[in-house]
Amino acid sequence: MPLREQVRFDSDAATLAGHLFLPDRAASETGPVPGIVVAGTWTSVKEQMADRYAEELARRGFAALSFDFTGYGASEGEPRDYESPEQKVRDIRAAADFLAGHPAVSDGEFGALGVCAGAMYVSAFAAEDVRVRSLALVAPWLHDRHICEENYGGAEGIDAKKAAAVAARRRYEETGEVAYTPVVSGSNPDAAMPFDIDFYLNPERGGVAQWPNRFAVMAWPGWLDFDAVAIAPKVTAPTLLVHSEDAAIPDGARRFHDGLAGPRHFLWTEGIQFDFYDQAPQVGFAADAAAEHFARTL
């Protein structure tokens, strides 16, 4: 069984809480191993899917770090549950600094794995930090303006969300009160994901106590204006994408893949988006593929 250490490390805005998964003692006796930072989906906490992938990578011989981003879960930071792509990229840098300095991690052997929107964030980090020698993107959500319009009601829908965000920002600046909407709700059309999604609502899956199912309304502009597809030409690290035609926005993943500047490989399989968060065989398939990719490229 992998070992799990509770760790804390500083980002620029807060002290972050994480889980460092290490190979079992027998494997670790061979010396330091490659290190992997794992980033989960937007709005998520580490207990939902990042822990799962970090543990799976540790089973396959890697030191893998999952953590809560600034303002999420057990990490510090205000406002809470505020989705900021820019802050999340800075947090990944802090996680990389921590992992690179850990005695269990071999020098210079560092990669990153992102699930869903975590793929955007680790890719943005890799585009600006040469320490990232390999990337694995699982069921990646990689959007640009066109994809956002397709998923958020066109230009009018985006304008409406941004207008709500402006009002929420003004309220926060004047009163310190954060306006929230649910992340997931089939009965609330203003929810970030206005559907009843079993993964997030089922306590046996991702509906964990650490996740409050709330989205700070003032965060919409940062999310909607983040252009992941434009990042691809800046990514030179070998990159693996594991996806399904039945998962979220495969066209965005294809366009991102086509724009990559470095070695790239697209591995298609089956399953809906949420299968890749916690279900067999998708998690095992993705973890096996990522481990093989990291072993070959780190």
N, C-alpha and C positions, 0 to 999 in steps of 0.2 A: 504493500500500500504506500502511496506517496505520503510524504510528510507535509504538514501544513503549519506555517508560522504566521501568527498575527503580527503585522508590521505597521509602522507609521512612518511617514516621511513628509517633508515640506514641499509644497508647490509655491508659486509666487503669491497666491492669495489665501492659502489655508494649509493646515496640516491634514494630510489624507490618510485614510485607513485602508489597508490592503491585506490580502492573503498571499503569501509566497509558498507555492507548492514546489517541493523538491522530490527528486527520485528517492526511492527507499534507501535505507542505509547501505545495503549491499551494493546497489548501483553507485551511490555517492562516494564509496570508498575508492573508486577509480580516479577521483579528483574533480576539479571544476567542470561544469557542463555548460552548453550554450544557454543563454537567457532569452526568454520571450515575454514581452508585455502583451497582455490580453485586454482588449476593450470591448465592452458589450454594447447593446443597442442604445438608441437615444432614450433618455429618461430612466434608464435602468440602474439597478444596484448590482453589486458584484454577485450576490447570492442568486441572481436570476439565470444568467448564462455565462458570465465571465469566469466564475468559479469552476463551472463544469468543464469548460475548455482548458483552463489552466491545469486542473487536476488530470485531465486526459493527456495533456502534453507531458506532465511530470511522469505519468505512467510509461511514457515513451522515451524517457531519458532526458528531459529538459527541465530547467528551472523556470517556472512560469509565474508571473505576477498578475493577479487580478486586483482591482481596487475600486473604491468609490470616488467618483469625480467630485470636484469642489461643489459643496452645497447638496450633495446626495448621500444617502445612507449614513454610515458611521463617520464620514469625513466632516470636517469643519467647513465653514464658509456660508456667506449670506449673499443674496437671497437664496432660500432653499428651493430645490427642484427647478432650477433655472437653466434651461438648455442653451448653453453658449458654446458653439463650435470652437471659437478662438480660445476660450478658457480650457476646453477639453484638450486641445492640442498642447497647450502649455502644461497641463497636468500629465499628459503622456510623456512629455520631456522630463518632468520631475520623476516620473516612474522609471524612465530609462536611466536617469542619473543614479537613482537608488539601486536599481538592479545591476548596473554596470560596476558599482562599487562593492557588491556583495561577494564575499569570499567563495560562495558556491558557484559563481558564474565565471566562466573562462573569459579571458581578456579578448576583446574584439569580436566575440561570437554573440551577436545580438540581433534579434528579429522581433517582429510584432505581428499579432493576429487580431483582426477586427471582425466582429459579428454585426451584420446589418449596418446601421449608421456608424458603428465603430470602425467600419472599413473606411469611411470618409476621413475620420479623425486620424487613424494610424497612417493613412496615405499622405495626408497633409503634413504630418510630422516627418515621415520618410522623405518627403520632397525637400525638406529644409535641414535634415540632419544626416550626415554621411555615416553615422554609426549604425544606422539601420541597414543591415546587409541582406535582409530577406523579409518579404511580406507574404502573409496568407490572409485572404479575404473570404469570409464564409457568409453565404447568402447576402452579398453586399448590397446595401442601399447606397447608390451613388447618383446623386441628382444634380441637375442644373435648372435653369429657369424654365425650360420647356417641360421637363419632367414635373416640376412643381406645379405648373399650370395644369397639366394633365391630372394631377392627383388632388389639387386643392381648389377646384372650381374655376379654372381659367384665370385670366387677369383680374376679373372682378372679384373672384374668391380670394385671391392673394391680397388685393387692395383692401378688402374688408378685414382680413386678419391683421394686416398692418395698421389699419385705423384703430382696431380694438387694442393693438399693442401700444399705440401712441397714447391712448387714453389710460391704459394700465400703467404705463411708464410715468405719466404725469401724476397719477394717484400715488404711486410708490414714492416719487420724489417729494411730494407734498405731505404725505402722511406716514410713509414707511410701511404701508400695508401692501402686500402682494396680492394681486387678483389672480386666482387660479381657475382653471377648467380641468375636467378629468382628462387624463391621458387616453383612457379607453372607456367608452360608454355607448351602447347602442341606442340609448334613449335621449342623449344630449347631442344635438347637431353641432354644438360648439366644441365638443371634445377634440383633442388632438388627433385621435383615431376614433371616429364616430361609429364604432362597430362593437359588438359583443365578441371579444376575442378570448377564447378559452384559456390560452396560455396565461394571460395577464389576470384573469378573473378567477381562475381555479387555484385555491391554496395548495393543492397537491402539485402544482406546476410553478408558474411564476407569480402567483398572487401571494407573495410572501409578506410577512409583517413589516419588513424593512422598506417596502415600497408603498408610498402613500397614494399612488394613482392620481397625481396632480401635475399640471403643467402650468408654469408661469406664463400668463398671456403676453406679457411684455417681451417674451423671448422670441416671438414669431419672426421678426425681421432677420435676426441673426441666422435662424434656421433656413428660412426661405431664400435668403440671398447668398447662401454658401454654395459655391459652384465646385462640386467635386470633380466633374468631368474635365474641367480646365486644369486640374492639378496633375492629371495623368502624364503630360509631356515632361513634367519635372521629376517624375519618379523613375529612378534608374536602377533601384534594387530589384533583383529577381522577384516576380510577383505571381502568386497562384490565386486564381479565383475559383471557388467552388459554389455552384449555383444550380438552380432548377428553373425551367420555363414556367413552372407553376408557383414560383416564389415571387418576391416583390421586384418590380421594375427590372426585368432581365435586360431590357434594351439599354438602360443606363449602364449596366455592367459591361455590356458588349462595347459600348462607345468608349468607356473608360479603358477597357482592355486594348482596344484598337489604338488609343492614344499613348499608351505607355512607352517610355523611352528605353526601358531595359528589357531583359529577358522576361517572357510572360507565358503563362499557360492557363488555359480555361478548361476546367473539369466540370462537365455537366452530369447531373444525377437527377433523382426524382424527389418530390416532396414539396409541401407548401412552406411558406416562410417560417412559420412557427415550429415546424418539425425540426429545423436546424438549431433551435434553442435548447431542446431537451429530449428529443425523441430518438429512439433507435429505429432504423439503422443510420439516420442522417448524421447524428453527432459522431458516431464511430467512424463513418465513412470520411467525414470532413477532418476529424482528428488524425486519422491514418494518413490522409493525403497531405495535411499540413506538416506532420512529423517527417514524412518522406521528403517533402520539399525543403524543410529546414535542414535536415541531415545532409542533403545534397548541396545546399547553397551557402550554409554558414561555415 
